[in-house]
Amino acid sequence: MCSKRMLKFVPVIIYSAISLAIFQGSFFLLFELGMDPATKKDEKTKRDTLAMIGLGIGETLGGIMNGKL
């Protein structure tokens, strides 16, 4: 199923996934704190998700580029 080498690497993958989820969850709140308080909640959510899409694309492209190096 999995090699011994891969089993040694699984904790790193799990840690990376958990830390990324915590980072993105807290980043969403920080975005909203930096916005104008008069902005509607729907508009804040829209801007937050658009920013997170950009970050996700950047992470994906960065991963691909690092994989090629």
mmJSON file of the N, C-alpha and C atoms, coordinates in Angstrom:
{"data_MODEL":{"atom_site":{
"group_PDB":["ATOM","ATOM","ATOM","ATOM","ATOM","ATOM","ATOM","ATOM","ATOM","ATOM","ATOM","ATOM","ATOM","ATOM","ATOM","ATOM","ATOM","ATOM","ATOM","ATOM","ATOM","ATOM","ATOM","ATOM","ATOM","ATOM","ATOM","ATOM","ATOM","ATOM","ATOM","ATOM","ATOM","ATOM","ATOM","ATOM","ATOM","ATOM","ATOM","ATOM","ATOM","ATOM","ATOM","ATOM","ATOM","ATOM","ATOM","ATOM","ATOM","ATOM","ATOM","ATOM","ATOM","ATOM","ATOM","ATOM","ATOM","ATOM","ATOM","ATOM","ATOM","ATOM","ATOM","ATOM","ATOM","ATOM","ATOM","ATOM","ATOM","ATOM","ATOM","ATOM","ATOM","ATOM","ATOM","ATOM","ATOM","ATOM","ATOM","ATOM","ATOM","ATOM","ATOM","ATOM","ATOM","ATOM","ATOM","ATOM","ATOM","ATOM","ATOM","ATOM","ATOM","ATOM","ATOM","ATOM","ATOM","ATOM","ATOM","ATOM","ATOM","ATOM","ATOM","ATOM","ATOM","ATOM","ATOM","ATOM","ATOM","ATOM","ATOM","ATOM","ATOM","ATOM","ATOM","ATOM","ATOM","ATOM","ATOM","ATOM","ATOM","ATOM","ATOM","ATOM","ATOM","ATOM","ATOM","ATOM","ATOM","ATOM","ATOM","ATOM","ATOM","ATOM","ATOM","ATOM","ATOM","ATOM","ATOM","ATOM","ATOM","ATOM","ATOM","ATOM","ATOM","ATOM","ATOM","ATOM","ATOM","ATOM","ATOM","ATOM","ATOM","ATOM","ATOM","ATOM","ATOM","ATOM","ATOM","ATOM","ATOM","ATOM","ATOM","ATOM","ATOM","ATOM","ATOM","ATOM","ATOM","ATOM","ATOM","ATOM","ATOM","ATOM","ATOM","ATOM","ATOM","ATOM","ATOM","ATOM","ATOM","ATOM","ATOM","ATOM","ATOM","ATOM","ATOM","ATOM","ATOM","ATOM","ATOM","ATOM","ATOM","ATOM","ATOM","ATOM","ATOM","ATOM","ATOM","ATOM","ATOM","ATOM","ATOM","ATOM","ATOM","ATOM","ATOM"],
"id":[1,2,3,4,5,6,7,8,9,10,11,12,13,14,15,16,17,18,19,20,21,22,23,24,25,26,27,28,29,30,31,32,33,34,35,36,37,38,39,40,41,42,43,44,45,46,47,48,49,50,51,52,53,54,55,56,57,58,59,60,61,62,63,64,65,66,67,68,69,70,71,72,73,74,75,76,77,78,79,80,81,82,83,84,85,86,87,88,89,90,91,92,93,94,95,96,97,98,99,100,101,102,103,104,105,106,107,108,109,110,111,112,113,114,115,116,117,118,119,120,121,122,123,124,125,126,127,128,129,130,131,132,133,134,135,136,137,138,139,140,141,142,143,144,145,146,147,148,149,150,151,152,153,154,155,156,157,158,159,160,161,162,163,164,165,166,167,168,169,170,171,172,173,174,175,176,177,178,179,180,181,182,183,184,185,186,187,188,189,190,191,192,193,194,195,196,197,198,199,200,201,202,203,204,205,206,207],
"type_symbol":["N","C","C","N","C","C","N","C","C","N","C","C","N","C","C","N","C","C","N","C","C","N","C","C","N","C","C","N","C","C","N","C","C","N","C","C","N","C","C","N","C","C","N","C","C","N","C","C","N","C","C","N","C","C","N","C","C","N","C","C","N","C","C","N","C","C","N","C","C","N","C","C","N","C","C","N","C","C","N","C","C","N","C","C","N","C","C","N","C","C","N","C","C","N","C","C","N","C","C","N","C","C","N","C","C","N","C","C","N","C","C","N","C","C","N","C","C","N","C","C","N","C","C","N","C","C","N","C","C","N","C","C","N","C","C","N","C","C","N","C","C","N","C","C","N","C","C","N","C","C","N","C","C","N","C","C","N","C","C","N","C","C","N","C","C","N","C","C","N","C","C","N","C","C","N","C","C","N","C","C","N","C","C","N","C","C","N","C","C","N","C","C","N","C","C","N","C","C","N","C","C","N","C","C","N","C","C"],
"label_atom_id":["N","CA","C","N","CA","C","N","CA","C","N","CA","C","N","CA","C","N","CA","C","N","CA","C","N","CA","C","N","CA","C","N","CA","C","N","CA","C","N","CA","C","N","CA","C","N","CA","C","N","CA","C","N","CA","C","N","CA","C","N","CA","C","N","CA","C","N","CA","C","N","CA","C","N","CA","C","N","CA","C","N","CA","C","N","CA","C","N","CA","C","N","CA","C","N","CA","C","N","CA","C","N","CA","C","N","CA","C","N","CA","C","N","CA","C","N","CA","C","N","CA","C","N","CA","C","N","CA","C","N","CA","C","N","CA","C","N","CA","C","N","CA","C","N","CA","C","N","CA","C","N","CA","C","N","CA","C","N","CA","C","N","CA","C","N","CA","C","N","CA","C","N","CA","C","N","CA","C","N","CA","C","N","CA","C","N","CA","C","N","CA","C","N","CA","C","N","CA","C","N","CA","C","N","CA","C","N","CA","C","N","CA","C","N","CA","C","N","CA","C","N","CA","C","N","CA","C","N","CA","C","N","CA","C","N","CA","C","N","CA","C"],
"label_alt_id":[null,null,null,null,null,null,null,null,null,null,null,null,null,null,null,null,null,null,null,null,null,null,null,null,null,null,null,null,null,null,null,null,null,null,null,null,null,null,null,null,null,null,null,null,null,null,null,null,null,null,null,null,null,null,null,null,null,null,null,null,null,null,null,null,null,null,null,null,null,null,null,null,null,null,null,null,null,null,null,null,null,null,null,null,null,null,null,null,null,null,null,null,null,null,null,null,null,null,null,null,null,null,null,null,null,null,null,null,null,null,null,null,null,null,null,null,null,null,null,null,null,null,null,null,null,null,null,null,null,null,null,null,null,null,null,null,null,null,null,null,null,null,null,null,null,null,null,null,null,null,null,null,null,null,null,null,null,null,null,null,null,null,null,null,null,null,null,null,null,null,null,null,null,null,null,null,null,null,null,null,null,null,null,null,null,null,null,null,null,null,null,null,null,null,null,null,null,null,null,null,null,null,null,null,null,null,null],
"label_comp_id":["MET","MET","MET","CYS","CYS","CYS","SER","SER","SER","LYS","LYS","LYS","ARG","ARG","ARG","MET","MET","MET","LEU","LEU","LEU","LYS","LYS","LYS","PHE","PHE","PHE","VAL","VAL","VAL","PRO","PRO","PRO","VAL","VAL","VAL","ILE","ILE","ILE","ILE","ILE","ILE","TYR","TYR","TYR","SER","SER","SER","ALA","ALA","ALA","ILE","ILE","ILE","SER","SER","SER","LEU","LEU","LEU","ALA","ALA","ALA","ILE","ILE","ILE","PHE","PHE","PHE","GLN","GLN","GLN","GLY","GLY","GLY","SER","SER","SER","PHE","PHE","PHE","PHE","PHE","PHE","LEU","LEU","LEU","LEU","LEU","LEU","PHE","PHE","PHE","GLU","GLU","GLU","LEU","LEU","LEU","GLY","GLY","GLY","MET","MET","MET","ASP","ASP","ASP","PRO","PRO","PRO","ALA","ALA","ALA","THR","THR","THR","LYS","LYS","LYS","LYS","LYS","LYS","ASP","ASP","ASP","GLU","GLU","GLU","LYS","LYS","LYS","THR","THR","THR","LYS","LYS","LYS","ARG","ARG","ARG","ASP","ASP","ASP","THR","THR","THR","LEU","LEU","LEU","ALA","ALA","ALA","MET","MET","MET","ILE","ILE","ILE","GLY","GLY","GLY","LEU","LEU","LEU","GLY","GLY","GLY","ILE","ILE","ILE","GLY","GLY","GLY","GLU","GLU","GLU","THR","THR","THR","LEU","LEU","LEU","GLY","GLY","GLY","GLY","GLY","GLY","ILE","ILE","ILE","MET","MET","MET","ASN","ASN","ASN","GLY","GLY","GLY","LYS","LYS","LYS","LEU","LEU","LEU"],
"label_asym_id":["A","A","A","A","A","A","A","A","A","A","A","A","A","A","A","A","A","A","A","A","A","A","A","A","A","A","A","A","A","A","A","A","A","A","A","A","A","A","A","A","A","A","A","A","A","A","A","A","A","A","A","A","A","A","A","A","A","A","A","A","A","A","A","A","A","A","A","A","A","A","A","A","A","A","A","A","A","A","A","A","A","A","A","A","A","A","A","A","A","A","A","A","A","A","A","A","A","A","A","A","A","A","A","A","A","A","A","A","A","A","A","A","A","A","A","A","A","A","A","A","A","A","A","A","A","A","A","A","A","A","A","A","A","A","A","A","A","A","A","A","A","A","A","A","A","A","A","A","A","A","A","A","A","A","A","A","A","A","A","A","A","A","A","A","A","A","A","A","A","A","A","A","A","A","A","A","A","A","A","A","A","A","A","A","A","A","A","A","A","A","A","A","A","A","A","A","A","A","A","A","A","A","A","A","A","A","A"],
"label_entity_id":["1","1","1","1","1","1","1","1","1","1","1","1","1","1","1","1","1","1","1","1","1","1","1","1","1","1","1","1","1","1","1","1","1","1","1","1","1","1","1","1","1","1","1","1","1","1","1","1","1","1","1","1","1","1","1","1","1","1","1","1","1","1","1","1","1","1","1","1","1","1","1","1","1","1","1","1","1","1","1","1","1","1","1","1","1","1","1","1","1","1","1","1","1","1","1","1","1","1","1","1","1","1","1","1","1","1","1","1","1","1","1","1","1","1","1","1","1","1","1","1","1","1","1","1","1","1","1","1","1","1","1","1","1","1","1","1","1","1","1","1","1","1","1","1","1","1","1","1","1","1","1","1","1","1","1","1","1","1","1","1","1","1","1","1","1","1","1","1","1","1","1","1","1","1","1","1","1","1","1","1","1","1","1","1","1","1","1","1","1","1","1","1","1","1","1","1","1","1","1","1","1","1","1","1","1","1","1"],
"label_seq_id":[1,1,1,2,2,2,3,3,3,4,4,4,5,5,5,6,6,6,7,7,7,8,8,8,9,9,9,10,10,10,11,11,11,12,12,12,13,13,13,14,14,14,15,15,15,16,16,16,17,17,17,18,18,18,19,19,19,20,20,20,21,21,21,22,22,22,23,23,23,24,24,24,25,25,25,26,26,26,27,27,27,28,28,28,29,29,29,30,30,30,31,31,31,32,32,32,33,33,33,34,34,34,35,35,35,36,36,36,37,37,37,38,38,38,39,39,39,40,40,40,41,41,41,42,42,42,43,43,43,44,44,44,45,45,45,46,46,46,47,47,47,48,48,48,49,49,49,50,50,50,51,51,51,52,52,52,53,53,53,54,54,54,55,55,55,56,56,56,57,57,57,58,58,58,59,59,59,60,60,60,61,61,61,62,62,62,63,63,63,64,64,64,65,65,65,66,66,66,67,67,67,68,68,68,69,69,69],
"pdbx_PDB_ins_code":[null,null,null,null,null,null,null,null,null,null,null,null,null,null,null,null,null,null,null,null,null,null,null,null,null,null,null,null,null,null,null,null,null,null,null,null,null,null,null,null,null,null,null,null,null,null,null,null,null,null,null,null,null,null,null,null,null,null,null,null,null,null,null,null,null,null,null,null,null,null,null,null,null,null,null,null,null,null,null,null,null,null,null,null,null,null,null,null,null,null,null,null,null,null,null,null,null,null,null,null,null,null,null,null,null,null,null,null,null,null,null,null,null,null,null,null,null,null,null,null,null,null,null,null,null,null,null,null,null,null,null,null,null,null,null,null,null,null,null,null,null,null,null,null,null,null,null,null,null,null,null,null,null,null,null,null,null,null,null,null,null,null,null,null,null,null,null,null,null,null,null,null,null,null,null,null,null,null,null,null,null,null,null,null,null,null,null,null,null,null,null,null,null,null,null,null,null,null,null,null,null,null,null,null,null,null,null],
"Cartn_x":[0.82,0.0,0.87,1.609,2.521,3.902,4.894,6.247,6.613,7.668,8.122,8.585,9.146,9.603,8.417,7.337,6.144,5.504,5.492,4.915,5.67,6.952,7.721,7.324,6.847,6.506,5.066,4.201,2.788,2.587,3.31,3.118,3.411,4.368,4.683,3.507,2.903,1.752,0.574,0.331,-0.776,-0.534,0.679,0.999,0.815,1.261,1.126,-0.342,-1.172,-2.602,-3.273,-2.971,-3.588,-3.136,-1.854,-1.36,-1.911,-2.064,-2.639,-4.107,-4.847,-6.257,-6.398,-5.564,-5.619,-5.23,-4.191,-3.748,-4.862,-5.482,-6.524,-7.755,-8.085,-9.226,-9.012,-7.815,-7.537,-7.315,-6.805,-6.566,-7.88,-8.909,-10.238,-10.728,-10.559,-10.971,-10.116,-8.829,-7.953,-8.308,-8.716,-9.167,-10.352,-11.31,-12.504,-12.189,-11.242,-10.865,-10.251,-9.596,-8.958,-9.89,-11.107,-12.055,-12.84,-13.43,-14.264,-15.456,-15.699,-16.823,-18.191,-18.297,-19.576,-19.886,-18.904,-19.11,-20.043,-20.966,-21.919,-21.203,-21.787,-21.21,-21.062,-22.052,-21.979,-20.81,-20.587,-19.484,-18.136,-18.059,-16.822,-16.526,-17.548,-17.359,-16.931,-17.524,-17.16,-15.685,-15.265,-13.861,-12.907,-13.302,-12.469,-12.249,-13.333,-13.221,-12.45,-12.598,-11.814,-10.321,-9.991,-8.587,-8.052,-8.863,-8.425,-8.261,-9.081,-8.906,-7.547,-7.205,-5.892,-4.749,-4.884,-3.851,-3.747,-4.892,-4.886,-4.215,-4.495,-3.849,-2.341,-1.956,-0.529,0.153,-0.515,0.05,0.181,-0.814,-0.781,0.351,0.435,1.508,2.881,2.993,4.258,4.657,3.665,3.938,4.403,3.756,4.146,5.561,5.839,7.174,8.255,7.969,8.935,9.13,8.092,8.2,9.073,9.111,9.907,11.386,11.681,13.083,13.909],
"Cartn_y":[-1.187,0.0,1.258,1.507,2.641,2.129,2.793,2.392,2.973,2.434,2.938,4.381,4.704,6.074,7.038,6.633,7.476,7.611,6.544,6.598,7.584,7.751,8.741,10.166,10.333,11.653,12.068,11.125,11.409,12.454,12.414,13.463,14.875,14.99,16.298,16.787,15.883,16.241,16.66,15.917,16.239,17.585,17.82,19.097,20.25,20.068,21.108,21.433,20.419,20.628,21.353,20.955,21.584,23.038,23.29,24.659,25.564,25.046,25.833,26.148,25.197,25.431,26.488,26.435,27.431,28.805,28.849,30.118,30.751,29.97,30.523,30.929,30.187,30.555,31.855,32.071,33.317,34.48,34.198,35.235,35.857,35.05,35.513,36.584,36.338,37.307,38.572,38.425,39.592,40.474,39.866,40.65,41.525,40.941,41.68,42.813,42.6,43.655,44.858,44.62,45.697,46.454,45.99,46.647,47.725,48.598,49.675,49.086,49.54,48.993,49.214,50.226,50.511,49.528,48.75,47.787,46.672,46.297,45.235,43.897,43.038,41.711,40.892,40.964,40.216,40.674,41.985,42.529,42.122,42.126,41.691,40.23,39.401,37.978,37.785,38.546,38.46,38.818,39.906,40.335,39.336,38.823,37.822,36.59,36.081,34.855,35.094,36.269,36.571,36.637,37.211,37.265,35.862,35.014,33.649,32.822,33.108,32.433,32.792,34.076,34.505,33.849,33.739,33.076,31.594,30.955,29.536,29.298,30.171,30.051,30.246,31.222,31.457,30.265,29.648,28.468,27.307,27.143,26.05,26.258,27.457,27.74,27.639,28.107,27.988,26.535,25.708,24.275,23.614,23.997,23.434,23.877,25.159,25.66,25.024,24.861,24.223,22.758,22.123,20.732,20.566,21.598,21.538,21.811,22.519,22.89,21.745],
"Cartn_z":[0.0,0.0,0.0,1.079,1.164,1.539,0.998,1.35,2.72,3.328,4.627,4.503,3.374,3.139,3.123,2.501,2.446,3.829,4.606,5.95,6.848,6.615,7.369,6.976,5.759,5.237,5.545,5.879,6.143,7.244,8.37,9.378,8.852,7.968,7.377,6.532,5.781,4.956,5.833,6.892,7.804,8.478,8.96,9.59,8.608,7.386,6.375,6.101,6.009,5.747,6.908,8.133,9.305,9.44,9.282,9.42,8.323,7.125,6.032,6.304,6.844,7.157,8.249,9.275,10.35,9.813,9.004,8.414,7.585,6.718,5.862,6.655,7.688,8.523,9.265,9.775,10.491,9.527,8.351,7.353,6.893,6.787,6.389,7.372,8.67,9.685,9.644,9.384,9.298,8.113,7.008,5.864,6.247,6.945,7.323,8.31,9.195,10.136,9.43,8.311,7.568,6.645,6.488,5.594,6.326,5.536,6.073,6.825,8.058,8.832,8.18,7.314,6.666,5.537,5.131,4.051,4.516,3.63,3.964,4.13,4.94,5.22,3.936,3.041,1.785,0.914,0.877,0.087,0.691,2.025,2.684,2.358,2.423,2.125,0.674,-0.223,-1.641,-1.843,-1.23,-1.375,-0.73,0.422,1.105,0.244,-0.317,-1.11,-2.404,-3.011,-4.209,-3.885,-2.737,-2.324,-2.053,-1.431,-1.135,-2.413,-3.419,-4.706,-5.294,-5.22,-5.712,-4.955,-3.644,-2.846,-3.2,-3.417,-3.79,-5.126,-6.083,-7.398,-7.259,-6.444,-6.211,-5.559,-4.592,-3.933,-4.9,-5.744,-6.723,-7.724,-8.259,-9.22,-8.567,-7.324,-6.608,-6.381,-6.052,-5.87,-7.151,-8.252,-9.556,-9.919,-9.705,-10.045,-9.158,-7.874,-6.987,-7.345,-7.832,-8.253,-9.495,-10.325,-11.546,-11.276,-10.18,-9.908,-9.44],
"occupancy":[1.0,1.0,1.0,1.0,1.0,1.0,1.0,1.0,1.0,1.0,1.0,1.0,1.0,1.0,1.0,1.0,1.0,1.0,1.0,1.0,1.0,1.0,1.0,1.0,1.0,1.0,1.0,1.0,1.0,1.0,1.0,1.0,1.0,1.0,1.0,1.0,1.0,1.0,1.0,1.0,1.0,1.0,1.0,1.0,1.0,1.0,1.0,1.0,1.0,1.0,1.0,1.0,1.0,1.0,1.0,1.0,1.0,1.0,1.0,1.0,1.0,1.0,1.0,1.0,1.0,1.0,1.0,1.0,1.0,1.0,1.0,1.0,1.0,1.0,1.0,1.0,1.0,1.0,1.0,1.0,1.0,1.0,1.0,1.0,1.0,1.0,1.0,1.0,1.0,1.0,1.0,1.0,1.0,1.0,1.0,1.0,1.0,1.0,1.0,1.0,1.0,1.0,1.0,1.0,1.0,1.0,1.0,1.0,1.0,1.0,1.0,1.0,1.0,1.0,1.0,1.0,1.0,1.0,1.0,1.0,1.0,1.0,1.0,1.0,1.0,1.0,1.0,1.0,1.0,1.0,1.0,1.0,1.0,1.0,1.0,1.0,1.0,1.0,1.0,1.0,1.0,1.0,1.0,1.0,1.0,1.0,1.0,1.0,1.0,1.0,1.0,1.0,1.0,1.0,1.0,1.0,1.0,1.0,1.0,1.0,1.0,1.0,1.0,1.0,1.0,1.0,1.0,1.0,1.0,1.0,1.0,1.0,1.0,1.0,1.0,1.0,1.0,1.0,1.0,1.0,1.0,1.0,1.0,1.0,1.0,1.0,1.0,1.0,1.0,1.0,1.0,1.0,1.0,1.0,1.0,1.0,1.0,1.0,1.0,1.0,1.0,1.0,1.0,1.0,1.0,1.0,1.0],
"B_iso_or_equiv":[0.0,0.0,0.0,0.0,0.0,0.0,0.0,0.0,0.0,0.0,0.0,0.0,0.0,0.0,0.0,0.0,0.0,0.0,0.0,0.0,0.0,0.0,0.0,0.0,0.0,0.0,0.0,0.0,0.0,0.0,0.0,0.0,0.0,0.0,0.0,0.0,0.0,0.0,0.0,0.0,0.0,0.0,0.0,0.0,0.0,0.0,0.0,0.0,0.0,0.0,0.0,0.0,0.0,0.0,0.0,0.0,0.0,0.0,0.0,0.0,0.0,0.0,0.0,0.0,0.0,0.0,0.0,0.0,0.0,0.0,0.0,0.0,0.0,0.0,0.0,0.0,0.0,0.0,0.0,0.0,0.0,0.0,0.0,0.0,0.0,0.0,0.0,0.0,0.0,0.0,0.0,0.0,0.0,0.0,0.0,0.0,0.0,0.0,0.0,0.0,0.0,0.0,0.0,0.0,0.0,0.0,0.0,0.0,0.0,0.0,0.0,0.0,0.0,0.0,0.0,0.0,0.0,0.0,0.0,0.0,0.0,0.0,0.0,0.0,0.0,0.0,0.0,0.0,0.0,0.0,0.0,0.0,0.0,0.0,0.0,0.0,0.0,0.0,0.0,0.0,0.0,0.0,0.0,0.0,0.0,0.0,0.0,0.0,0.0,0.0,0.0,0.0,0.0,0.0,0.0,0.0,0.0,0.0,0.0,0.0,0.0,0.0,0.0,0.0,0.0,0.0,0.0,0.0,0.0,0.0,0.0,0.0,0.0,0.0,0.0,0.0,0.0,0.0,0.0,0.0,0.0,0.0,0.0,0.0,0.0,0.0,0.0,0.0,0.0,0.0,0.0,0.0,0.0,0.0,0.0,0.0,0.0,0.0,0.0,0.0,0.0,0.0,0.0,0.0,0.0,0.0,0.0],
"pdbx_formal_charge":[null,null,null,null,null,null,null,null,null,null,null,null,null,null,null,null,null,null,null,null,null,null,null,null,null,null,null,null,null,null,null,null,null,null,null,null,null,null,null,null,null,null,null,null,null,null,null,null,null,null,null,null,null,null,null,null,null,null,null,null,null,null,null,null,null,null,null,null,null,null,null,null,null,null,null,null,null,null,null,null,null,null,null,null,null,null,null,null,null,null,null,null,null,null,null,null,null,null,null,null,null,null,null,null,null,null,null,null,null,null,null,null,null,null,null,null,null,null,null,null,null,null,null,null,null,null,null,null,null,null,null,null,null,null,null,null,null,null,null,null,null,null,null,null,null,null,null,null,null,null,null,null,null,null,null,null,null,null,null,null,null,null,null,null,null,null,null,null,null,null,null,null,null,null,null,null,null,null,null,null,null,null,null,null,null,null,null,null,null,null,null,null,null,null,null,null,null,null,null,null,null,null,null,null,null,null,null],
"auth_seq_id":[1,1,1,2,2,2,3,3,3,4,4,4,5,5,5,6,6,6,7,7,7,8,8,8,9,9,9,10,10,10,11,11,11,12,12,12,13,13,13,14,14,14,15,15,15,16,16,16,17,17,17,18,18,18,19,19,19,20,20,20,21,21,21,22,22,22,23,23,23,24,24,24,25,25,25,26,26,26,27,27,27,28,28,28,29,29,29,30,30,30,31,31,31,32,32,32,33,33,33,34,34,34,35,35,35,36,36,36,37,37,37,38,38,38,39,39,39,40,40,40,41,41,41,42,42,42,43,43,43,44,44,44,45,45,45,46,46,46,47,47,47,48,48,48,49,49,49,50,50,50,51,51,51,52,52,52,53,53,53,54,54,54,55,55,55,56,56,56,57,57,57,58,58,58,59,59,59,60,60,60,61,61,61,62,62,62,63,63,63,64,64,64,65,65,65,66,66,66,67,67,67,68,68,68,69,69,69],
"auth_comp_id":["MET","MET","MET","CYS","CYS","CYS","SER","SER","SER","LYS","LYS","LYS","ARG","ARG","ARG","MET","MET","MET","LEU","LEU","LEU","LYS","LYS","LYS","PHE","PHE","PHE","VAL","VAL","VAL","PRO","PRO","PRO","VAL","VAL","VAL","ILE","ILE","ILE","ILE","ILE","ILE","TYR","TYR","TYR","SER","SER","SER","ALA","ALA","ALA","ILE","ILE","ILE","SER","SER","SER","LEU","LEU","LEU","ALA","ALA","ALA","ILE","ILE","ILE","PHE","PHE","PHE","GLN","GLN","GLN","GLY","GLY","GLY","SER","SER","SER","PHE","PHE","PHE","PHE","PHE","PHE","LEU","LEU","LEU","LEU","LEU","LEU","PHE","PHE","PHE","GLU","GLU","GLU","LEU","LEU","LEU","GLY","GLY","GLY","MET","MET","MET","ASP","ASP","ASP","PRO","PRO","PRO","ALA","ALA","ALA","THR","THR","THR","LYS","LYS","LYS","LYS","LYS","LYS","ASP","ASP","ASP","GLU","GLU","GLU","LYS","LYS","LYS","THR","THR","THR","LYS","LYS","LYS","ARG","ARG","ARG","ASP","ASP","ASP","THR","THR","THR","LEU","LEU","LEU","ALA","ALA","ALA","MET","MET","MET","ILE","ILE","ILE","GLY","GLY","GLY","LEU","LEU","LEU","GLY","GLY","GLY","ILE","ILE","ILE","GLY","GLY","GLY","GLU","GLU","GLU","THR","THR","THR","LEU","LEU","LEU","GLY","GLY","GLY","GLY","GLY","GLY","ILE","ILE","ILE","MET","MET","MET","ASN","ASN","ASN","GLY","GLY","GLY","LYS","LYS","LYS","LEU","LEU","LEU"],
"auth_asym_id":["A","A","A","A","A","A","A","A","A","A","A","A","A","A","A","A","A","A","A","A","A","A","A","A","A","A","A","A","A","A","A","A","A","A","A","A","A","A","A","A","A","A","A","A","A","A","A","A","A","A","A","A","A","A","A","A","A","A","A","A","A","A","A","A","A","A","A","A","A","A","A","A","A","A","A","A","A","A","A","A","A","A","A","A","A","A","A","A","A","A","A","A","A","A","A","A","A","A","A","A","A","A","A","A","A","A","A","A","A","A","A","A","A","A","A","A","A","A","A","A","A","A","A","A","A","A","A","A","A","A","A","A","A","A","A","A","A","A","A","A","A","A","A","A","A","A","A","A","A","A","A","A","A","A","A","A","A","A","A","A","A","A","A","A","A","A","A","A","A","A","A","A","A","A","A","A","A","A","A","A","A","A","A","A","A","A","A","A","A","A","A","A","A","A","A","A","A","A","A","A","A","A","A","A","A","A","A"],
"auth_atom_id":["N","CA","C","N","CA","C","N","CA","C","N","CA","C","N","CA","C","N","CA","C","N","CA","C","N","CA","C","N","CA","C","N","CA","C","N","CA","C","N","CA","C","N","CA","C","N","CA","C","N","CA","C","N","CA","C","N","CA","C","N","CA","C","N","CA","C","N","CA","C","N","CA","C","N","CA","C","N","CA","C","N","CA","C","N","CA","C","N","CA","C","N","CA","C","N","CA","C","N","CA","C","N","CA","C","N","CA","C","N","CA","C","N","CA","C","N","CA","C","N","CA","C","N","CA","C","N","CA","C","N","CA","C","N","CA","C","N","CA","C","N","CA","C","N","CA","C","N","CA","C","N","CA","C","N","CA","C","N","CA","C","N","CA","C","N","CA","C","N","CA","C","N","CA","C","N","CA","C","N","CA","C","N","CA","C","N","CA","C","N","CA","C","N","CA","C","N","CA","C","N","CA","C","N","CA","C","N","CA","C","N","CA","C","N","CA","C","N","CA","C","N","CA","C","N","CA","C","N","CA","C","N","CA","C","N","CA","C","N","CA","C"],
"pdbx_PDB_model_num":[1,1,1,1,1,1,1,1,1,1,1,1,1,1,1,1,1,1,1,1,1,1,1,1,1,1,1,1,1,1,1,1,1,1,1,1,1,1,1,1,1,1,1,1,1,1,1,1,1,1,1,1,1,1,1,1,1,1,1,1,1,1,1,1,1,1,1,1,1,1,1,1,1,1,1,1,1,1,1,1,1,1,1,1,1,1,1,1,1,1,1,1,1,1,1,1,1,1,1,1,1,1,1,1,1,1,1,1,1,1,1,1,1,1,1,1,1,1,1,1,1,1,1,1,1,1,1,1,1,1,1,1,1,1,1,1,1,1,1,1,1,1,1,1,1,1,1,1,1,1,1,1,1,1,1,1,1,1,1,1,1,1,1,1,1,1,1,1,1,1,1,1,1,1,1,1,1,1,1,1,1,1,1,1,1,1,1,1,1,1,1,1,1,1,1,1,1,1,1,1,1,1,1,1,1,1,1]
}}}
